[in-house]
Amino acid sequence: MTGRKLKTPPAAAEVLTEFDCACATARQVARVLTQMYDRCLRESGLEAPQFALLMTLSRQGPTSQAAMGRRYGIDKTTLSRNLKLLQRKGWIAASVGRDRRVRLFALTPFGRERLDAAKPKWKAAQQRLRAEMTDADWAAMFRSFRTAAAAAVTAHQRLDAGRREERRGRSRWR
């Protein structure tokens, strides 16, 4: 826990600035959701990103940093920083994988205790958010998340393919 105090959240109309930008809007929503979950998780000593990583390791077992990054779209630097913090706190441990170049991260018994203590707080956060939405809104939110993520991945892949093609075209004319 960083020890920072969360301010009382502003009214919804004050939270989201009207941008015609999917990225800016998604970041605003992520920030507001994270603040709400952090507030609910505060007593457990975890923040929302830490809880998510511990849940991932709990569900998947020992996992490499690269696999976590790919699965959750977390950049290498952010993930590395968070994993180091969890290691320092004794909540996860690293071991060498079959391929000696790969480190696998797993929950420690202390990390499992911390996660188990935080789960009711996370569930309360889920329930608080869900209570502010209709069932249809809740389902639509997850559909929108999946649709936006799939579209972003496809767009990213097409950008990469276009850049590769562009580089190949330039190298032919040299």
ABEGO torsion letter per residue (X at the ends): XAGBBBBBBBBAAAABBBBABAAAAAAAAAAAAAAAAAAAAAAAGBBAAAAAAAAAAAAAEBBBAAAAAAAAGBBAAAAAAAAAAAAAAGABBBBBBABAABBBBBBBAAAAAAAAAAAAAAAAAAAAAAAABBAAAAAAAAAAAAAAAAAAAAAAAAAAAAAAAAAAAAAAAX
